Each structure stands twice: as structure tokens, then as C-alpha cells.
Amino acid sequence: MSVSAPPDQPSFFDQEISRLTLEIAMGFEELLTNNNLLNRKLEEVSGMKKEFATIADLWESFHEVMRDLKPEIDLREGEGVPGTGGHIVATRGSTS
């Protein structure tokens, strides 16, 4: 008494091979999708790094200019620093 599958149906072994092969293929598809997503995210981070480098260079240049700039404001007695509210602006033609 031998139990065998009918000739038109694949055996259990062949069915398992097909099922496992399909499962492995789906796993590779998922891996490829996740790998592509990771690559896109890494490219975004790299792009942001370049943008921040440009801004950092700009601030560094500004800092160097401000550091090298010597104060050239000549404060006379009774006058304040412009922009602080203590600066008096004289208008033309006004008589005091």
C-alpha cells in the first residue's frame, strides 16, 4: 500500500519548495524596498548637511568680519548709540 499523489498534482515536497521559494522571493522584495527607502533617507540627510554647511560658512564669515571690525562710533557727550533710543537726530531747518 503505497500512498502517492495523482500524476497531475505536484507532490508535497514540490509544493513546499514552491511555497518556500515564493516566501524567499517576497522577503527579498521587502528587503529591496527597505534598502531603497534607507538610501533615499541617507541622501536627504546628506543634502541637509550640505545646506547647513553653506549657512555655517556664512555665519563664520560674518563672525570674522565682526571680530575684525573695530568700533568706530564716536560718542560725544549727551549722545547715545544709534538704534538704542538714546540717539538724537537733528533735522534740517529746525530752530531751537
matplotlib code that plots the C-alpha trace (Angstrom):
import matplotlib.pyplot as plt

x = [0.0, 1.8, 0.3, 1.3, -0.1, -2.0, 0.2, -1.5, -0.8, 2.7, 3.9, 4.0, 7.8, 7.3, 4.6, 6.8, 9.7, 7.3, 5.9, 9.4, 10.7, 7.8, 8.3, 12.1, 11.3, 8.8, 11.4, 13.9, 11.3, 10.7, 14.5, 15.0, 12.1, 13.5, 17.0, 15.8, 13.9, 17.1, 19.1, 16.6, 16.7, 20.5, 20.5, 18.1, 20.4, 23.4, 21.7, 20.7, 24.3, 25.4, 22.7, 23.8, 27.5, 26.6, 24.8, 27.7, 30.2, 28.1, 27.9, 31.6, 32.3, 30.0, 31.8, 35.2, 34.1, 32.5, 35.6, 38.0, 35.7, 36.9, 34.3, 34.3, 31.4, 32.4, 30.2, 30.0, 28.7, 24.9, 24.5, 23.5, 24.3, 22.1, 19.4, 19.2, 16.7, 19.3, 20.5, 19.3, 18.7, 18.8, 16.5, 17.3, 15.7, 14.5, 15.2, 15.7]
y = [0.0, 3.0, 6.4, 8.7, 11.9, 11.6, 12.3, 15.7, 17.1, 18.0, 16.1, 17.6, 18.1, 20.1, 22.2, 23.1, 24.0, 26.3, 27.9, 28.5, 29.9, 32.3, 33.3, 33.9, 36.0, 38.1, 38.6, 39.8, 42.2, 43.6, 43.9, 45.7, 48.1, 48.9, 49.3, 51.8, 53.7, 53.8, 55.1, 57.9, 58.9, 58.9, 61.1, 63.6, 63.7, 64.3, 67.1, 68.8, 68.5, 70.4, 73.1, 73.6, 73.8, 76.7, 78.5, 77.7, 79.2, 82.3, 82.8, 82.1, 84.9, 87.2, 86.3, 87.0, 90.4, 91.4, 90.2, 92.2, 95.3, 98.0, 100.1, 103.4, 105.1, 108.4, 109.1, 112.7, 113.7, 113.7, 111.4, 107.8, 104.9, 104.8, 102.2, 102.2, 105.1, 107.5, 108.8, 112.4, 113.1, 116.7, 117.8, 120.5, 123.8, 123.2, 126.1, 125.5]
z = [0.0, -1.2, -1.0, -3.8, -5.3, -8.5, -11.6, -12.4, -8.9, -7.5, -4.5, -1.0, -1.4, -4.6, -3.0, -0.1, -2.4, -4.3, -1.1, 0.4, -2.9, -3.0, 0.6, 0.0, -3.1, -1.1, 1.6, -1.0, -2.4, 1.1, 1.7, -1.6, -0.9, 2.6, 1.2, -1.4, 1.4, 3.5, 0.6, 0.0, 3.6, 3.6, 0.5, 2.3, 5.3, 3.1, 1.3, 4.6, 5.7, 2.6, 3.2, 6.8, 5.7, 3.5, 6.3, 8.7, 6.3, 6.0, 9.8, 10.1, 7.5, 9.5, 12.7, 11.2, 9.9, 13.2, 15.1, 12.9, 12.9, 15.2, 16.9, 15.0, 16.8, 18.2, 21.1, 22.2, 25.5, 25.6, 22.5, 22.6, 20.4, 17.2, 17.5, 21.3, 21.6, 23.1, 19.8, 18.9, 15.3, 14.2, 11.4, 8.9, 9.2, 12.7, 15.1, 18.7]

ax = plt.figure().add_subplot(projection="3d")
ax.plot(x, y, z, "-o")
ax.set_aspect("equal")
plt.show()
